[in-house]
């Protein structure tokens, strides 16, 4: 009987050259002596997702090689052969394996929500597979990218990148064809946005923006008038939120958000809104106020009385939005719970714990669920945007410090009286209040990055923490800004490749508004 087949243990270069290797480490002497580059001893590994059933069923087919043509070829040309896309196995078992690994690694291991409505968009992905080759490829590229980064597999990451580029070509072809677009094309643009969060391509943050704007461009062509499914609801919620993020960064009203919201409300009828939807609606109103305040302050005055009245109306709109934000937060807390103090023994990676533990902020928060944390983060982020607008209007309209006072915000510890009252200087200063709520966001970071939150908790931090970083930067709060920068660097290790790109990002319009306020006392409205 034959023994075990011989397998060389030599370096990869000697194996390829089919010569005996002396197996010296880290580089063999034979390669060095003969001037060859020793490529080491680690073997390339390839993920093979193939069941034994597929082989037994005779999936592999013999193909007859075509006969060579007789006669001379008049013109022989050398053609460069580009590496093609690896063959895509669309077997349902393969897709389910990759998606299950991705979803399981991205979502919290103990997913729960207090009201039972905590379904995440990723949980709907498996049911969408198998109906659209375009969406299948996009989902496989997304799953492969996430797993490759988690397992540090460059070969799988390269496969994912090629699959991503191929999916982009297919999608562009569908759009240019002029034919009607299905929901799968819109879903694919949202999947591409998630891909850019995980593995940001060379254009960086602008690639994510391009996908957001691409979704906005084709939304009307993909609209389906049938009753909205759960998947459609979650995809549209995701699309509305990223549209808001783009609008806030550009200090423009999220007009498309209003269109999407109207269409969604018509399809839902009289269904009660979830707290997260109510809060994002208010964030959309805030984006409109940003643009209106900017226009009011920068336009040349037409008449004193007219400008004064316009400014007063804008101030009233801002204070009305503040009041409705607090009321919505109170209703949300009745359903989802209020924050408490996080336990000191929460499971957390040591590098995260070392950076997050700081005296810059009070004790970190604990939430009843990730849905509860996400809702509070949007509430606080909206106030961080709103309060500087109020302060700027007060300056331009010539109000004194105590002429207008903020309304009472939501308590964070109503059941234990742990919340200390705000100091008088903070309670009567809207910008100081914005800093207070930026601190609240930072106090939530440890909860969202604990080990069993996986990547989703960190994803919920990206937009609110970016808002905090911009606020700290333009108000020259250097220590808090550097702390936020450190968090962005650490979020990369949790599966968010776009996070380090946000570390030094500057929003030009946001900085311009801050510089404008420093000069606003010169142009006060009489």
C-alpha positions as CSV (number, residue, x, y, z in Angstrom):
1,X,0.0,0.0,0.0
2,X,1.2,3.5,-0.7
3,X,2.0,5.9,2.1
4,X,1.0,9.5,2.6
5,X,1.8,11.6,-0.5
6,X,5.0,13.7,-0.1
7,X,4.4,17.3,0.6
8,X,7.3,19.7,0.4
9,X,8.0,21.8,3.4
10,X,10.4,24.2,1.6
11,X,9.8,27.8,0.9
12,X,7.3,28.9,-1.7
13,X,10.0,30.1,-4.2
14,X,11.9,26.8,-4.1
15,X,8.7,24.8,-4.5
16,X,7.8,26.9,-7.5
17,X,11.3,26.4,-9.0
18,X,11.1,22.6,-8.1
19,X,14.5,22.6,-6.4
20,X,15.5,21.4,-2.9
21,X,15.2,24.0,-0.2
22,X,17.5,24.2,2.8
23,X,14.5,25.5,4.8
24,X,16.4,28.2,6.7
25,X,14.3,30.8,8.4
26,X,13.1,33.5,7.7
27,X,14.7,33.2,4.2
28,X,16.3,30.2,2.8
29,X,20.0,30.4,2.0
30,X,19.5,28.9,-1.5
31,X,17.3,31.8,-2.6
32,X,19.7,34.3,-1.2
33,X,22.8,32.7,-2.8
34,X,21.2,32.5,-6.2
35,X,19.7,36.0,-6.1
36,X,16.0,35.0,-5.9
37,X,13.4,36.6,-3.6
38,X,12.4,34.1,-0.9
39,X,8.6,34.4,-0.4
40,X,8.6,32.6,2.9
41,X,6.9,29.4,4.0
42,X,3.3,30.6,4.7
43,X,0.9,29.0,2.2
44,X,-1.9,31.0,0.6
45,X,-5.3,29.8,1.9
46,X,-8.5,30.1,-0.1
47,X,-11.9,30.0,1.4
48,X,-13.9,27.2,-0.3
49,X,-17.6,27.3,0.5
50,X,-18.7,24.0,-1.1
51,X,-20.8,21.3,0.3
52,X,-20.1,17.6,-0.2
53,X,-23.7,17.2,-1.6
54,X,-22.8,19.5,-4.6
55,X,-19.9,17.3,-5.5
56,X,-21.8,14.1,-5.1
57,X,-24.6,15.4,-7.4
58,X,-22.1,15.7,-10.2
59,X,-22.1,19.5,-10.4
60,X,-18.7,19.5,-12.2
61,X,-19.0,18.8,-15.9
62,X,-16.5,17.6,-18.5
63,X,-16.0,20.0,-21.3
64,X,-14.5,18.9,-24.6
65,X,-11.5,21.0,-25.7
66,X,-12.2,22.5,-29.2
67,X,-10.0,21.3,-32.1
68,X,-7.3,23.6,-33.3
69,X,-7.9,25.4,-36.6
70,X,-5.7,24.4,-39.5
71,X,-3.8,26.9,-41.6
72,X,-1.7,29.9,-40.8
73,X,-3.1,32.9,-38.9
74,X,-2.2,35.9,-41.0
75,X,-1.8,38.4,-38.2
76,X,-0.7,37.3,-34.7
77,X,-0.9,39.9,-32.0
78,X,0.1,39.7,-28.3
79,X,-2.9,40.5,-26.2
80,X,-2.7,41.5,-22.5
81,X,-5.0,39.3,-20.5
82,X,-6.4,41.1,-17.4
83,X,-7.2,39.1,-14.3
84,X,-10.9,38.3,-14.5
85,X,-13.5,38.2,-11.8
86,X,-13.3,34.9,-9.8
87,X,-16.1,32.6,-10.7
88,X,-19.1,33.5,-8.6
89,X,-20.8,30.5,-6.9
90,X,-24.4,31.6,-6.4
91,X,-25.4,28.4,-4.7
92,X,-28.0,29.2,-2.0
93,X,-25.9,27.4,0.6
94,X,-22.9,29.6,-0.1
95,X,-24.9,32.8,0.2
96,X,-26.5,31.7,3.4
97,X,-23.1,30.8,4.9
98,X,-21.5,34.1,4.0
99,X,-24.5,36.2,5.0
100,X,-25.0,34.3,8.3
101,X,-21.4,34.8,9.2
102,X,-21.6,38.5,8.3
103,X,-24.9,39.2,10.1
104,X,-23.8,37.2,13.1
105,X,-20.6,39.2,13.4
106,X,-22.1,42.6,12.7
107,X,-25.2,42.5,14.9
108,X,-25.0,42.3,18.7
109,X,-24.8,38.7,20.0
110,X,-27.7,39.3,22.4
111,X,-30.0,41.4,20.2
112,X,-33.0,42.6,22.0
113,X,-35.3,45.6,22.3
114,X,-37.8,46.4,25.0
115,X,-40.8,47.0,22.6
116,X,-40.1,44.0,20.4
117,X,-39.6,46.2,17.3
118,X,-35.9,46.2,17.1
119,X,-35.5,44.5,13.7
120,X,-32.4,45.7,11.9
121,X,-32.0,46.1,8.2
122,X,-29.4,43.4,8.1
123,X,-31.8,40.8,9.4
124,X,-33.9,41.2,6.2
125,X,-30.9,40.5,3.9
126,X,-31.2,36.7,3.7
127,X,-34.8,36.8,2.5
128,X,-33.8,39.1,-0.4
129,X,-31.2,36.7,-1.8
130,X,-31.9,34.6,-4.8
131,X,-34.2,37.1,-6.6
132,X,-31.7,39.5,-8.2
133,X,-28.2,38.6,-9.5
134,X,-27.2,42.3,-8.9
135,X,-28.3,42.3,-5.3
136,X,-26.8,38.9,-4.8
137,X,-23.4,40.1,-5.9
138,X,-23.6,43.2,-3.9
139,X,-24.5,41.2,-0.7
140,X,-21.7,38.8,-1.4
141,X,-19.2,41.6,-1.8
142,X,-20.4,43.2,1.5
143,X,-20.3,39.9,3.4
144,X,-16.8,39.0,2.0
145,X,-15.4,42.4,2.8
146,X,-16.5,42.3,6.5
147,X,-15.3,38.7,7.0
148,X,-12.0,39.5,5.2
149,X,-11.3,42.4,7.5
150,X,-12.3,40.5,10.6
151,X,-10.0,37.6,9.7
152,X,-7.3,39.7,8.0
153,X,-7.6,37.7,4.8
154,X,-6.2,39.8,1.9
155,X,-7.1,37.3,-0.7
156,X,-10.8,37.3,0.3
157,X,-10.7,41.1,0.5
158,X,-9.4,41.3,-3.0
159,X,-12.2,39.0,-4.2
160,X,-14.7,41.2,-2.4
161,X,-13.3,44.4,-4.1
162,X,-13.5,42.8,-7.6
163,X,-17.1,41.6,-6.9
164,X,-17.9,45.2,-5.7
165,X,-16.6,46.8,-8.8
166,X,-18.4,44.2,-11.0
167,X,-21.6,44.9,-9.2
168,X,-21.1,48.7,-9.8
169,X,-20.7,48.0,-13.5
170,X,-23.9,46.0,-13.7
171,X,-25.9,48.6,-11.8
172,X,-24.6,51.4,-14.0
173,X,-25.6,49.4,-17.0
174,X,-29.1,49.0,-15.6
175,X,-29.4,52.7,-15.0
176,X,-28.1,53.7,-18.4
177,X,-30.4,51.2,-20.2
178,X,-33.4,53.6,-19.6
179,X,-35.6,50.7,-18.6
180,X,-37.6,50.7,-15.4
181,X,-35.6,50.0,-12.2
182,X,-36.7,47.6,-9.6
183,X,-36.4,47.8,-5.8
184,X,-33.3,45.6,-6.1
185,X,-31.4,48.5,-7.6
186,X,-32.3,50.8,-4.8
187,X,-31.5,48.1,-2.2
188,X,-28.1,47.7,-3.9
189,X,-27.2,51.3,-3.5
190,X,-27.9,51.0,0.3
191,X,-25.8,47.9,0.4
192,X,-23.0,49.8,-1.3
193,X,-23.3,52.5,1.4
194,X,-22.8,49.8,4.1
195,X,-19.8,48.5,2.1
196,X,-18.2,51.9,2.2
197,X,-18.6,52.0,6.0
198,X,-16.9,48.7,6.4
199,X,-14.2,48.9,3.7
200,X,-13.8,52.4,2.4
201,X,-12.6,52.6,-1.2
202,X,-9.9,55.0,-2.4
203,X,-12.1,58.2,-2.8
204,X,-12.7,57.7,1.0
205,X,-15.7,59.5,2.6
206,X,-16.7,60.9,-0.8
207,X,-17.4,57.4,-2.1
208,X,-20.0,57.0,0.6
209,X,-21.5,60.4,-0.2
210,X,-21.7,59.4,-3.9
211,X,-23.7,56.3,-3.1
212,X,-26.1,58.3,-0.9
213,X,-26.6,60.8,-3.7
214,X,-27.0,57.9,-6.2
215,X,-29.8,56.5,-4.1
216,X,-31.5,59.9,-4.0
217,X,-31.2,60.2,-7.8
218,X,-33.0,56.9,-8.6
219,X,-35.5,56.7,-5.7
220,X,-38.4,57.8,-7.8
221,X,-37.7,55.3,-10.6
222,X,-37.6,52.4,-8.0
223,X,-40.8,53.3,-6.2
224,X,-43.3,50.5,-5.8
225,X,-47.0,51.3,-5.1
226,X,-47.7,48.0,-3.4
227,X,-48.0,47.7,0.3
228,X,-44.7,48.4,2.0
229,X,-42.9,45.3,3.3
230,X,-40.7,45.2,6.4
231,X,-37.6,45.1,4.3
232,X,-38.7,48.2,2.3
233,X,-39.5,50.1,5.5
234,X,-36.1,49.4,7.0
235,X,-34.2,50.2,3.7
236,X,-36.2,53.5,3.4
237,X,-35.5,54.3,7.0
238,X,-31.7,53.8,6.4
239,X,-31.9,55.8,3.2
240,X,-33.7,58.7,5.0
241,X,-31.1,58.8,7.8
242,X,-28.1,58.9,5.5
243,X,-29.8,61.6,3.4
244,X,-30.2,63.6,6.6
245,X,-26.5,63.1,7.5
246,X,-25.5,64.4,4.0
247,X,-27.8,67.4,4.3
248,X,-26.6,68.4,7.8
249,X,-23.0,68.2,6.6
250,X,-23.8,70.6,3.8
251,X,-26.1,72.7,6.0
252,X,-29.0,72.3,3.6
253,X,-32.6,71.2,4.1
254,X,-33.1,67.5,3.5
255,X,-35.8,68.0,0.8
256,X,-35.7,64.4,-0.4
257,X,-36.3,63.2,3.2
258,X,-39.7,65.1,3.1
259,X,-40.6,63.3,-0.2
260,X,-39.7,59.9,1.2
261,X,-41.5,60.6,4.4
262,X,-44.7,61.6,2.7
263,X,-44.7,58.5,0.5
264,X,-44.0,56.3,3.5
265,X,-46.8,57.8,5.6
266,X,-49.3,57.3,2.7
267,X,-48.4,53.7,2.4
268,X,-48.6,53.1,6.2
269,X,-51.9,54.9,6.7
270,X,-52.6,55.6,10.3
271,X,-49.9,53.4,11.8
272,X,-48.2,54.8,14.9
273,X,-44.7,56.1,14.4
274,X,-41.8,54.4,16.2
275,X,-39.7,56.8,18.5
276,X,-36.7,56.6,16.2
277,X,-38.9,57.8,13.2
278,X,-40.3,60.7,15.2
279,X,-36.8,61.9,16.2
280,X,-35.4,61.7,12.7
281,X,-38.4,63.7,11.5
282,X,-37.4,66.4,14.0
283,X,-33.8,66.2,12.8
284,X,-35.0,66.8,9.3
285,X,-36.9,69.9,10.5
286,X,-33.6,71.1,12.1
287,X,-31.7,70.7,8.8
288,X,-34.3,73.0,7.2
289,X,-33.8,75.6,10.0
290,X,-30.0,75.4,9.4
291,X,-30.4,76.6,5.8
292,X,-33.0,79.2,6.7
293,X,-30.9,80.7,9.5
294,X,-27.8,80.8,7.3
295,X,-29.8,82.5,4.5
296,X,-31.2,85.1,7.0
297,X,-27.9,86.0,8.4
298,X,-25.9,86.2,5.2
299,X,-28.4,88.0,3.0
300,X,-28.1,91.8,2.7
301,X,-30.8,93.5,4.8
302,X,-33.8,94.7,2.8
303,X,-35.5,96.6,5.6
304,X,-35.1,96.8,9.3
305,X,-38.6,95.9,10.3
306,X,-38.9,93.0,7.7
307,X,-35.6,91.5,8.8
308,X,-36.5,91.8,12.5
309,X,-39.8,90.0,11.9
310,X,-38.1,87.2,9.9
311,X,-35.5,86.7,12.6
312,X,-38.1,86.6,15.3
313,X,-40.1,84.0,13.3
314,X,-36.9,81.9,12.9
315,X,-36.1,82.1,16.6
316,X,-39.7,81.1,17.4
317,X,-39.4,78.1,15.1
318,X,-36.1,77.0,16.8
319,X,-37.6,77.3,20.3
320,X,-40.7,75.4,19.2
321,X,-38.5,72.6,17.7
322,X,-36.6,72.4,21.0
323,X,-39.8,72.0,23.0
324,X,-41.1,69.3,20.6
325,X,-37.8,67.5,20.8
326,X,-38.0,67.3,24.6
327,X,-41.6,66.1,24.5
328,X,-40.8,63.4,21.9
329,X,-37.9,62.3,24.1
330,X,-40.1,61.9,27.1
331,X,-42.6,59.7,25.1
332,X,-39.6,57.7,23.8
333,X,-38.3,57.1,27.3
334,X,-41.7,55.9,28.4
335,X,-41.5,53.2,25.8
336,X,-37.8,52.4,25.7
337,X,-36.4,53.4,29.1
338,X,-34.0,56.0,30.4
339,X,-30.2,55.9,30.7
340,X,-28.5,54.8,33.9
341,X,-24.8,54.5,34.9
342,X,-22.8,51.8,33.2
343,X,-21.3,49.0,35.3
344,X,-17.5,49.1,35.8
345,X,-17.1,45.4,34.9
346,X,-18.7,45.8,31.4
347,X,-16.9,43.5,28.9
348,X,-14.7,45.8,26.8
349,X,-11.4,45.4,24.9
350,X,-8.4,46.6,26.9
351,X,-7.3,49.2,24.2
352,X,-10.8,50.6,24.1
353,X,-11.1,50.7,27.9
354,X,-7.8,52.5,28.2
355,X,-8.8,55.3,25.9
356,X,-12.5,55.6,26.8
357,X,-11.8,55.9,30.6
358,X,-11.4,59.7,31.0
359,X,-12.2,62.4,33.5
360,X,-13.4,64.7,30.6
361,X,-16.9,63.4,31.0
362,X,-19.1,62.1,33.8
363,X,-19.7,58.4,34.2
364,X,-20.6,56.5,31.0
365,X,-24.3,55.6,30.3
366,X,-26.1,52.2,30.3
367,X,-29.2,51.8,28.2
368,X,-32.1,49.4,28.3
369,X,-31.3,48.4,24.7
370,X,-29.4,49.5,21.6
371,X,-32.6,50.9,20.2
372,X,-32.9,53.1,23.3
373,X,-29.3,54.2,22.9
374,X,-29.8,55.1,19.2
375,X,-32.9,57.1,19.9
376,X,-31.1,59.2,22.6
377,X,-28.1,59.7,20.4
378,X,-30.3,61.3,17.7
379,X,-32.1,63.4,20.2
380,X,-28.8,64.7,21.6
381,X,-27.2,65.2,18.2
382,X,-30.2,67.3,17.1
383,X,-29.8,69.6,20.1
384,X,-26.1,70.0,19.4
385,X,-27.0,71.4,16.0
386,X,-30.0,73.4,17.1
387,X,-28.6,75.4,20.1
388,X,-25.8,77.2,18.3
389,X,-28.5,78.4,15.8
390,X,-30.5,79.9,18.7
391,X,-27.4,81.6,20.1
392,X,-26.6,83.1,16.7
393,X,-30.1,84.4,16.2
394,X,-30.0,85.9,19.7
395,X,-26.8,87.7,19.0
396,X,-28.0,89.1,15.6
397,X,-31.3,90.2,17.1
398,X,-29.6,91.9,20.0
399,X,-31.1,89.9,22.9
400,X,-29.4,89.9,26.3
401,X,-28.2,86.8,27.9
402,X,-31.2,86.1,30.1
403,X,-33.9,87.3,27.7
404,X,-34.6,83.8,26.4
405,X,-34.1,80.6,28.4
406,X,-34.1,77.0,27.2
407,X,-36.9,74.7,28.1
408,X,-36.5,71.7,30.4
409,X,-34.7,68.8,28.7
410,X,-35.3,65.1,29.3
411,X,-33.8,63.7,32.5
412,X,-31.3,60.9,32.2
413,X,-31.8,59.4,35.7
414,X,-35.4,60.2,36.7
415,X,-35.8,57.1,38.7
416,X,-32.8,57.5,40.9
417,X,-32.3,61.3,41.0
418,X,-28.7,60.8,39.9
419,X,-28.8,63.7,37.5
420,X,-27.3,66.8,38.9
421,X,-28.9,70.1,37.9
422,X,-27.1,72.1,35.3
423,X,-25.2,75.2,36.5
424,X,-26.8,78.6,36.0
425,X,-24.1,79.6,33.4
426,X,-24.9,76.4,31.3
427,X,-28.7,76.6,31.8
428,X,-28.9,80.1,30.3
429,X,-26.3,79.7,27.5
430,X,-27.5,77.7,24.5
431,X,-24.0,77.0,23.2
432,X,-22.9,75.7,26.6
433,X,-26.0,73.5,26.6
434,X,-24.9,72.1,23.2
435,X,-21.6,71.2,24.8
436,X,-23.4,69.5,27.6
437,X,-25.4,67.3,25.1
438,X,-22.2,66.6,23.1
439,X,-20.8,65.2,26.4
440,X,-23.9,63.0,26.7
441,X,-23.1,61.5,23.3
442,X,-19.5,60.8,24.5
443,X,-20.8,59.2,27.6
444,X,-22.6,56.6,25.4
445,X,-19.5,55.4,23.5
446,X,-18.5,52.8,26.1
447,X,-21.9,51.2,26.0
448,X,-22.0,51.1,22.2
449,X,-18.5,49.6,21.9
450,X,-18.7,46.8,24.5
451,X,-17.7,43.4,23.2
452,X,-21.2,41.9,22.7
453,X,-22.4,44.9,20.7
454,X,-20.1,43.8,17.8
455,X,-20.1,46.4,14.9
456,X,-23.7,47.7,15.0
457,X,-23.3,49.6,18.2
458,X,-20.2,51.3,16.8
459,X,-22.1,52.2,13.6
460,X,-24.7,54.0,15.6
461,X,-22.0,56.3,16.9
462,X,-20.6,57.5,13.6
463,X,-23.0,60.3,12.9
464,X,-23.5,61.7,16.4
465,X,-19.8,61.4,17.3
466,X,-18.9,63.2,14.1
467,X,-21.2,66.0,15.1
468,X,-19.6,66.2,18.5
469,X,-16.1,66.3,17.0
470,X,-17.1,69.2,14.7
471,X,-18.6,71.0,17.6
472,X,-15.5,70.5,19.9
473,X,-13.2,71.5,17.0
474,X,-14.8,74.8,16.1
475,X,-15.3,75.8,19.7
476,X,-11.6,75.0,20.4
477,X,-12.3,72.3,23.0
478,X,-9.0,70.6,22.2
479,X,-9.0,67.8,24.7
480,X,-12.5,66.6,24.0
481,X,-11.8,66.8,20.2
482,X,-8.6,64.7,20.6
483,X,-10.6,62.1,22.6
484,X,-13.2,61.9,19.7
485,X,-10.3,61.4,17.2
486,X,-9.0,58.5,19.3
487,X,-12.4,56.9,19.3
488,X,-12.6,57.1,15.5
489,X,-9.2,55.3,15.2
490,X,-10.4,52.5,17.5
491,X,-13.7,52.0,15.6
492,X,-11.7,50.7,12.6
493,X,-10.8,47.6,14.6
494,X,-14.6,47.0,15.2
495,X,-15.2,46.7,11.5
496,X,-15.8,50.3,10.4
497,X,-13.0,51.2,7.9
498,X,-14.5,54.6,7.3
499,X,-14.1,55.7,10.9
500,X,-10.4,56.8,10.7
501,X,-11.3,59.0,7.7
502,X,-13.7,60.9,10.0
503,X,-10.9,61.7,12.5
504,X,-9.6,64.8,10.8
505,X,-12.6,65.6,8.6
506,X,-13.5,69.3,8.5
507,X,-17.0,70.4,7.5
508,X,-16.2,73.7,5.7
509,X,-19.8,75.1,6.1
510,X,-19.8,74.3,9.8
511,X,-16.5,76.1,10.4
512,X,-17.7,79.0,8.2
513,X,-20.8,79.4,10.4
514,X,-18.7,79.5,13.5
515,X,-16.4,82.2,12.0
516,X,-19.5,84.1,10.9
517,X,-20.9,84.2,14.4
518,X,-17.7,85.8,15.7
519,X,-18.5,88.7,13.4
520,X,-22.2,88.8,13.9
521,X,-22.1,91.5,16.5
522,X,-21.0,93.9,13.7
523,X,-24.2,93.3,11.7
524,X,-26.9,93.2,14.3
525,X,-30.5,93.8,13.1
526,X,-31.8,97.0,14.7
